[in-house]
Amino acid sequence: MTRTLTPPPPTRRATERTAPLSNGLKQRHLSMIALGGVIGAGLFVGSGAGIAAAGPSIVLAYAVSGVLVMFVMRMLGEMSAANPASGSFSVHADRALGPWAGFTAGWMFWILLVVGVAVEAIGAAHILQGWFPGTPAWLWVLLLMALFCGANLAAVSSFGELEFWFAALKIGAIALFLVLGALAVAGVLPGGSPGTTHLLHDGGFLPTGMGGLLVGLLTSVVAYGGLETVTIAAAESQDPARGVAKAVRTTMWRIGVVYVGSMLVIVTLVPWHDKAITEEGPYAAVLDRLGVPGGGQIMNVVVLVALLSAMNANIYGSSRMAYSLVARGQGPRALAKVSGRVPRRAVLASCAFGFFAVLLSLWWPTTVFAWLLNMVGAAVLVVWGFIAASQLRLRRRLEREAPEKLTVRMWGFPYLTWVTLAGVAGTLALMTLDAGTRVQLYFTGGLALALAVTGRLRERRTPTDG
């Protein structure tokens, strides 16, 4: 159940009026979800396009966007530790800015996640199809959707266990990669270290100029998306406030080591313009350069695990977000039914939309499905904007009404919160400079506007309880 700072107001603002969800997630589940959540397919595969566009300056791009996401997670951690809720930032936006804001942020995130489920299912199916030639991709998609839908229909501990082991595999893989990379850079492994040749002298640190850095920055922002799920999961843990606080406090070193460290290793060992970076993937390119037998297939296994982990987490996150929204009267009430302390109808609805998006990719890959992808292209930035704006208001309210709940505090409040908002706005503005990202910005803006208008109209029609 969502906790409130003050007695319920006359409207149904941020109040989940349904059966309570489970608290079956343990601290070890939350810790691994937080650790594994930062290691996704966007890092293993998507970073290749960023390196090819930005060159060695991709390290700077990931560092800058990493600082931004650290601020966002710190703000979200502050609000979620004080008031854990299955709707996370949607609930916080509802309380801070009004039901229309919670509606907009929540449904935008839901669309982002279910479209992500489709993209991940398609990517995993292509890998499996390569291992089992002659099998249709749609069969693998169907099997994977059934597997993870079933896991999320069961007790929440099933989701937690799957993510625990997925995260353990990803963490093990990235740790091994970083160790091998560090040894290679130090010249310990056969082949020797190229020193700073690729990093500074192969066209310079900024070989493609500010335009390339911009593409790298946008690529890195997308790769960081999904960290928010841990604050959604915290609401179903045994100690929500402690769990989310611990997860958020480890964000800084995870971002520095995993993202920035990985990019530094890659662009130091492999020329940034090497075609293998985009064709094989940056991590596979490094393993091949180091002479690791079957490096490409090893990374295929790791990428598959990352895709499956993301599918599982996105089905979970989208179902809980939908549950929270409908429980607050901001969606079809039929989805609010809870059985076995699991919102099974919300799980089914999220899986159904995800599978439908897969069908759209088969029927209309260059039109309808492309529109869906464009609509969620900048969605994570919109969500981050709502998080920062909500924290600006809720922090003052917490200080007045319940200062003891401020177990996690945003650094340098309110200045760094304003810096974060400026960073989000600046990134959105930069998207207008590139033709491809400009289209994404327009589609995402159209979706956000449509949701905001719908939410505002629903807010005006919602009767008061008093």
C-alpha positions as CSV (number, residue, x, y, z in Angstrom):
1,M,0.0,0.0,0.0
2,T,1.2,3.5,-0.7
3,R,2.0,5.6,2.3
4,T,1.0,9.2,2.4
5,L,2.5,12.2,4.2
6,T,-0.8,13.7,5.2
7,P,-4.4,12.5,5.6
8,P,-5.9,11.6,2.2
9,P,-7.1,14.7,0.3
10,P,-10.6,15.0,-1.2
11,T,-9.5,13.7,-4.6
12,R,-8.2,10.2,-5.3
13,R,-4.6,11.5,-5.6
14,A,-1.9,8.9,-5.4
15,T,-4.0,6.4,-3.4
16,E,-3.8,2.8,-4.4
17,R,-7.2,1.4,-3.2
18,T,-6.9,-2.3,-4.0
19,A,-5.6,-5.5,-2.3
20,P,-2.0,-5.1,-1.2
21,L,0.8,-6.6,-3.2
22,S,3.3,-9.1,-1.9
23,N,6.5,-8.3,0.0
24,G,8.2,-11.4,-1.4
25,L,11.3,-9.7,-2.7
26,K,14.3,-10.1,-0.4
27,Q,17.2,-7.7,0.1
28,R,19.5,-9.9,-2.0
29,H,16.9,-9.7,-4.8
30,L,16.8,-5.9,-4.7
31,S,20.6,-5.7,-4.5
32,M,21.1,-7.8,-7.6
33,I,18.2,-6.1,-9.4
34,A,20.0,-2.8,-8.7
35,L,23.4,-4.2,-9.8
36,G,22.1,-6.0,-12.8
37,G,19.8,-3.3,-13.9
38,V,22.7,-1.1,-15.0
39,I,24.1,-3.8,-17.2
40,G,21.7,-4.2,-20.2
41,A,21.7,-5.0,-23.9
42,G,22.0,-1.3,-24.6
43,L,25.5,-1.4,-23.1
44,F,26.7,-4.6,-24.8
45,V,25.2,-3.8,-28.3
46,G,23.9,-0.3,-28.5
47,S,27.2,1.3,-27.3
48,G,28.8,0.2,-30.6
49,A,26.9,2.9,-32.5
50,G,27.9,5.5,-30.0
51,I,31.6,4.6,-30.2
52,A,31.5,4.6,-34.0
53,A,29.9,8.1,-34.0
54,A,31.8,9.7,-31.1
55,G,35.2,7.9,-31.1
56,P,37.1,8.0,-27.8
57,S,34.9,10.9,-26.6
58,I,32.3,8.2,-25.9
59,V,34.0,8.0,-22.5
60,L,33.1,11.7,-21.9
61,A,29.5,11.1,-23.2
62,Y,28.9,8.3,-20.8
63,A,30.5,10.2,-17.9
64,V,28.3,13.3,-18.5
65,S,25.1,11.3,-18.9
66,G,26.2,9.2,-16.0
67,V,26.3,12.2,-13.7
68,L,22.8,13.1,-14.9
69,V,21.4,9.7,-14.1
70,M,23.1,9.7,-10.7
71,F,21.2,12.8,-9.8
72,V,18.0,11.4,-11.1
73,M,18.4,8.2,-9.1
74,R,19.3,10.1,-6.0
75,M,16.2,12.2,-6.2
76,L,14.0,9.1,-7.0
77,G,15.7,7.3,-4.1
78,E,14.8,10.2,-1.7
79,M,11.2,10.1,-2.6
80,S,10.9,6.3,-2.8
81,A,12.6,5.8,0.5
82,A,10.2,8.2,2.2
83,N,7.1,6.8,0.5
84,P,7.6,3.4,-1.3
85,A,4.9,2.8,-3.9
86,S,4.4,0.3,-6.7
87,G,4.0,3.3,-9.1
88,S,7.3,4.9,-7.9
89,F,7.8,8.2,-9.8
90,S,4.2,8.2,-11.2
91,V,2.9,8.3,-7.6
92,H,5.4,11.0,-6.7
93,A,4.4,13.1,-9.7
94,D,0.8,12.7,-8.8
95,R,1.4,13.9,-5.2
96,A,3.7,16.8,-6.3
97,L,2.2,18.1,-9.5
98,G,-1.3,16.6,-9.8
99,P,-3.0,13.5,-11.2
100,W,-2.4,14.6,-14.8
101,A,1.4,14.4,-14.1
102,G,1.2,10.9,-12.6
103,F,-1.0,9.8,-15.5
104,T,1.4,11.2,-18.1
105,A,4.6,9.9,-16.5
106,G,3.1,6.5,-15.6
107,W,1.6,5.6,-19.0
108,M,4.6,7.0,-20.9
109,F,6.8,4.7,-18.9
110,W,4.4,1.7,-19.4
111,I,4.5,2.3,-23.2
112,L,8.3,2.5,-23.0
113,L,8.6,-0.8,-21.2
114,V,6.2,-2.8,-23.3
115,V,7.7,-1.6,-26.5
116,G,11.1,-2.6,-24.9
117,V,9.7,-6.1,-24.3
118,A,9.0,-6.4,-28.0
119,V,12.4,-5.2,-29.0
120,E,14.2,-7.5,-26.6
121,A,12.1,-10.5,-27.6
122,I,13.0,-9.9,-31.3
123,G,16.7,-9.5,-30.4
124,A,16.8,-12.7,-28.4
125,A,14.9,-14.6,-31.1
126,H,17.5,-13.5,-33.7
127,I,20.3,-14.9,-31.5
128,L,18.5,-18.2,-30.9
129,Q,17.6,-18.4,-34.6
130,G,21.4,-18.2,-35.4
131,W,22.0,-21.1,-33.0
132,F,19.1,-23.2,-34.4
133,P,19.0,-22.4,-38.1
134,G,15.7,-23.1,-39.8
135,T,13.6,-22.3,-36.8
136,P,11.1,-19.3,-37.2
137,A,11.8,-16.2,-35.1
138,W,8.1,-15.9,-34.2
139,L,8.3,-19.3,-32.4
140,W,11.2,-18.1,-30.2
141,V,9.3,-14.9,-29.4
142,L,6.2,-16.9,-28.4
143,L,8.2,-19.2,-26.2
144,L,10.0,-16.4,-24.5
145,M,6.9,-14.4,-23.9
146,A,5.1,-17.4,-22.5
147,L,8.1,-18.1,-20.2
148,F,8.4,-14.6,-18.7
149,C,4.7,-14.0,-18.6
150,G,4.3,-17.2,-16.6
151,A,7.1,-16.2,-14.3
152,N,5.5,-12.9,-13.6
153,L,2.1,-14.4,-13.1
154,A,3.5,-16.5,-10.3
155,A,4.6,-15.1,-6.9
156,V,6.9,-12.0,-7.1
157,S,9.7,-14.1,-5.6
158,S,9.8,-16.0,-9.0
159,F,10.6,-12.7,-10.7
160,G,13.1,-11.9,-8.0
161,E,14.9,-15.2,-8.4
162,L,15.1,-15.0,-12.2
163,E,16.5,-11.5,-12.0
164,F,18.9,-12.6,-9.2
165,W,20.6,-15.2,-11.4
166,F,20.4,-13.1,-14.6
167,A,22.1,-10.3,-12.8
168,A,24.7,-12.6,-11.3
169,L,25.6,-13.9,-14.8
170,K,25.8,-10.3,-16.2
171,I,27.9,-9.0,-13.3
172,G,30.2,-12.0,-13.6
173,A,30.7,-11.4,-17.4
174,I,31.3,-7.6,-17.1
175,A,33.7,-8.2,-14.1
176,L,35.7,-10.7,-16.2
177,F,35.7,-8.4,-19.2
178,L,37.0,-5.5,-17.1
179,V,39.7,-7.6,-15.5
180,L,40.9,-8.9,-18.9
181,G,40.7,-5.4,-20.3
182,A,42.7,-3.8,-17.5
183,L,45.4,-6.5,-17.8
184,A,45.6,-5.9,-21.6
185,V,45.9,-2.1,-21.1
186,A,48.7,-2.7,-18.6
187,G,50.4,-4.9,-21.2
188,V,50.2,-8.1,-19.1
189,L,48.3,-10.1,-21.7
190,P,49.9,-11.2,-24.9
191,G,49.8,-8.6,-27.7
192,G,50.9,-5.8,-25.5
193,S,49.1,-2.5,-24.8
194,P,48.6,0.1,-27.6
195,G,49.1,2.8,-24.9
196,T,47.2,6.0,-25.8
197,T,47.5,5.4,-29.6
198,H,43.8,4.7,-30.1
199,L,42.6,6.9,-27.3
200,L,44.4,10.2,-28.2
201,H,46.3,9.8,-31.5
202,D,44.0,8.0,-33.9
203,G,42.2,11.2,-35.0
204,G,42.3,12.7,-31.5
205,F,40.0,12.3,-28.5
206,L,37.2,14.1,-30.4
207,P,37.7,12.8,-34.0
208,T,34.1,13.5,-35.2
209,G,33.7,16.8,-33.5
210,M,30.8,17.9,-31.3
211,G,28.2,16.3,-33.7
212,G,29.7,12.9,-32.9
213,L,29.8,13.6,-29.2
214,L,26.1,14.5,-29.4
215,V,25.2,11.2,-30.9
216,G,27.3,9.4,-28.3
217,L,25.5,11.4,-25.5
218,L,22.1,10.4,-26.8
219,T,23.1,6.8,-27.1
220,S,24.4,6.7,-23.5
221,V,21.2,8.3,-22.2
222,V,19.1,5.5,-23.8
223,A,21.5,2.9,-22.4
224,Y,20.9,4.1,-18.8
225,G,17.1,3.7,-19.1
226,G,15.6,1.0,-16.8
227,L,17.4,1.9,-13.6
228,E,14.1,3.2,-12.3
229,T,12.7,-0.4,-12.0
230,V,14.5,-1.0,-8.7
231,T,12.4,1.7,-7.0
232,I,9.2,0.0,-8.3
233,A,10.4,-3.4,-7.0
234,A,11.3,-1.9,-3.6
235,A,7.6,-1.5,-2.8
236,E,7.3,-5.3,-2.8
237,S,10.3,-6.0,-0.6
238,Q,10.4,-6.8,3.1
239,D,12.0,-3.4,4.0
240,P,11.2,-1.0,1.2
241,A,12.8,2.1,2.6
242,R,16.0,0.4,3.5
243,G,16.1,-1.5,0.3
244,V,15.8,1.4,-2.1
245,A,18.1,3.5,0.0
246,K,20.9,0.9,-0.3
247,A,20.3,0.4,-4.0
248,V,20.5,4.1,-4.8
249,R,23.6,4.7,-2.7
250,T,25.5,2.2,-4.9
251,T,24.5,3.8,-8.2
252,M,27.6,6.1,-8.4
253,W,30.3,3.4,-8.4
254,R,28.3,1.1,-10.6
255,I,28.0,3.7,-13.3
256,G,31.6,4.7,-13.0
257,V,33.0,1.1,-13.1
258,V,30.6,-0.6,-15.5
259,Y,29.8,2.1,-18.1
260,V,32.7,4.6,-18.1
261,G,35.3,1.9,-17.3
262,S,34.0,-0.4,-20.1
263,M,34.1,2.4,-22.7
264,L,37.6,3.4,-21.6
265,V,38.8,-0.2,-22.0
266,I,37.2,-0.6,-25.4
267,V,38.4,2.6,-27.1
268,T,41.9,2.1,-25.6
269,L,42.3,-1.4,-27.0
270,V,40.4,-1.2,-30.3
271,P,40.4,1.6,-32.9
272,W,37.2,3.5,-32.7
273,H,36.6,3.2,-36.4
274,D,37.1,-0.6,-36.6
275,K,34.1,-2.1,-38.3
276,A,34.1,-5.0,-35.8
277,I,32.8,-2.5,-33.2
278,T,29.4,-2.2,-35.0
279,E,29.3,-5.5,-36.8
280,E,30.3,-7.8,-33.9
281,G,29.7,-5.5,-31.0
282,P,32.3,-3.6,-29.0
283,Y,32.8,-6.2,-26.3
284,A,33.2,-9.1,-28.8
285,A,35.7,-6.9,-30.8
286,V,37.8,-6.5,-27.7
287,L,37.7,-10.3,-26.9
288,D,38.7,-11.1,-30.5
289,R,41.5,-8.6,-30.3
290,L,42.8,-10.3,-27.1
291,G,42.6,-13.7,-28.8
292,V,39.9,-15.1,-26.5
293,P,38.6,-18.3,-28.3
294,G,35.0,-17.9,-29.4
295,G,34.8,-14.3,-28.2
296,G,31.9,-13.6,-30.5
297,Q,29.8,-16.5,-29.3
298,I,30.6,-15.8,-25.6
299,M,29.3,-12.3,-26.1
300,N,26.2,-13.7,-27.8
301,V,25.4,-15.7,-24.7
302,V,26.0,-12.6,-22.5
303,V,23.8,-10.4,-24.8
304,L,21.1,-13.1,-24.7
305,V,21.1,-13.1,-20.9
306,A,20.9,-9.3,-20.9
307,L,18.0,-9.4,-23.3
308,L,16.1,-12.0,-21.3
309,S,16.8,-10.1,-18.1
310,A,15.5,-6.9,-19.6
311,M,12.3,-8.7,-20.9
312,N,11.7,-10.1,-17.4
313,A,12.3,-6.8,-15.7
314,N,10.2,-4.8,-18.2
315,I,7.2,-7.1,-17.9
316,Y,7.4,-6.8,-14.1
317,G,7.9,-3.0,-14.2
318,S,5.1,-2.4,-16.7
319,S,2.6,-4.6,-14.9
320,R,3.3,-2.8,-11.6
321,M,3.1,0.6,-13.2
322,A,-0.3,-0.3,-14.8
323,Y,-1.5,-1.7,-11.5
324,S,-0.6,1.5,-9.7
325,L,-2.3,3.7,-12.3
326,V,-5.6,1.8,-12.4
327,A,-5.6,1.5,-8.6
328,R,-5.5,5.3,-8.5
329,G,-8.4,5.6,-11.0
330,Q,-6.2,6.4,-13.9
331,G,-6.9,3.4,-16.2
332,P,-9.3,0.5,-16.8
333,R,-10.4,-0.8,-13.4
334,A,-10.5,-4.4,-14.6
335,L,-6.7,-4.4,-14.5
336,A,-6.6,-3.5,-10.8
337,K,-7.7,-7.0,-9.6
338,V,-5.1,-8.7,-7.5
339,S,-5.0,-12.5,-7.0
340,G,-2.4,-14.3,-5.0
341,R,-1.0,-10.8,-4.2
342,V,0.0,-10.5,-7.8
343,P,-1.7,-8.1,-10.3
344,R,-2.2,-10.9,-12.8
345,R,-4.5,-9.0,-15.2
346,A,-2.0,-6.2,-15.4
347,V,0.8,-8.7,-16.2
348,L,-1.4,-10.3,-18.9
349,A,-2.2,-6.8,-20.4
350,S,1.5,-5.8,-20.5
351,C,2.5,-9.1,-22.1
352,A,-0.3,-8.9,-24.6
353,F,0.7,-5.4,-25.7
354,G,4.3,-6.5,-25.9
355,F,3.5,-9.4,-28.1
356,F,1.2,-7.2,-30.2
357,A,4.2,-4.9,-30.7
358,V,6.2,-7.9,-32.0
359,L,3.4,-8.6,-34.5
360,L,3.5,-4.9,-35.6
361,S,7.3,-5.3,-36.3
362,L,6.4,-8.2,-38.6
363,W,3.4,-6.6,-40.3
364,W,4.5,-2.9,-40.6
365,P,8.2,-2.7,-39.6
366,T,8.8,0.6,-41.3
367,T,5.6,2.4,-40.4
368,V,3.6,1.5,-37.3
369,F,6.4,-0.2,-35.4
370,A,8.8,2.5,-36.4
371,W,6.3,5.1,-35.0
372,L,6.2,3.2,-31.7
373,L,10.0,3.2,-31.5
374,N,10.1,6.9,-32.2
375,M,7.4,7.6,-29.6
376,V,9.6,6.1,-26.9
377,G,12.9,7.5,-28.2
378,A,13.1,10.3,-25.7
379,A,10.5,8.9,-23.2
380,V,13.2,8.3,-20.5
381,L,14.1,12.0,-20.6
382,V,10.5,13.0,-20.1
383,V,10.3,10.7,-17.1
384,W,13.5,12.1,-15.6
385,G,12.0,15.6,-16.0
386,F,9.0,14.6,-14.0
387,I,11.2,13.0,-11.3
388,A,13.2,16.2,-10.9
389,A,10.1,18.5,-10.9
390,S,8.4,16.2,-8.3
391,Q,11.4,16.2,-6.0
392,L,11.5,20.0,-6.0
393,R,8.1,20.1,-4.4
394,L,8.0,17.0,-2.3
395,R,11.3,17.7,-0.6
396,R,9.9,20.9,0.9
397,R,6.8,19.1,1.9
398,L,8.8,16.3,3.6
399,E,10.9,18.8,5.5
400,R,7.8,20.5,6.9
401,E,5.6,17.4,7.6
402,A,7.8,14.3,8.0
403,P,11.6,15.1,8.2
404,E,12.3,11.8,9.8
405,K,11.4,10.1,6.4
406,L,14.3,11.8,4.7
407,T,16.7,8.9,5.1
408,V,18.1,9.5,1.6
409,R,18.7,13.1,0.6
410,M,19.4,14.7,-2.7
411,W,22.8,16.3,-2.8
412,G,23.0,20.1,-3.0
413,F,19.3,20.6,-3.0
414,P,17.8,22.5,-4.7
415,Y,20.7,23.6,-6.9
416,L,21.6,20.1,-8.3
417,T,17.9,19.4,-8.9
418,W,17.8,22.5,-11.1
419,V,21.0,21.4,-12.8
420,T,19.3,18.1,-13.5
421,L,16.3,19.8,-15.0
422,A,18.6,21.9,-17.1
423,G,20.5,18.8,-18.2
424,V,17.3,17.1,-19.3
425,A,16.1,20.2,-21.2
426,G,19.5,20.7,-22.8
427,T,19.6,17.1,-24.0
428,L,16.1,17.4,-25.5
429,A,17.2,20.7,-27.2
430,L,20.3,18.9,-28.6
431,M,18.0,16.3,-30.1
432,T,16.7,19.0,-32.5
433,L,20.2,19.2,-34.1
434,D,20.2,15.7,-35.6
435,A,17.6,14.6,-38.2
436,G,17.1,11.1,-36.7
437,T,16.8,12.2,-33.1
438,R,14.6,15.2,-34.2
439,V,11.9,12.7,-35.4
440,Q,12.1,10.9,-32.1
441,L,11.7,14.1,-30.2
442,Y,8.6,15.1,-32.2
443,F,7.0,11.7,-31.8
444,T,7.8,11.5,-28.0
445,G,6.6,15.1,-27.6
446,G,3.3,14.3,-29.3
447,L,2.8,11.3,-27.1
448,A,3.6,13.3,-23.9
449,L,1.2,16.1,-25.0
450,A,-1.6,13.6,-25.8
451,L,-1.2,11.9,-22.4
452,A,-1.0,15.2,-20.5
453,V,-4.2,16.5,-22.2
454,T,-6.0,13.2,-21.5
455,G,-4.8,13.2,-17.9
456,R,-5.9,16.8,-17.4
457,L,-9.4,16.0,-18.8
458,R,-9.7,13.0,-16.6
459,E,-8.6,15.0,-13.6
460,R,-11.4,17.6,-14.3
461,R,-14.0,14.8,-14.6
462,T,-12.9,12.9,-11.4
463,P,-15.5,13.5,-8.7
464,T,-14.3,14.3,-5.2
465,D,-14.7,12.0,-2.3
466,G,-16.0,14.6,-0.1
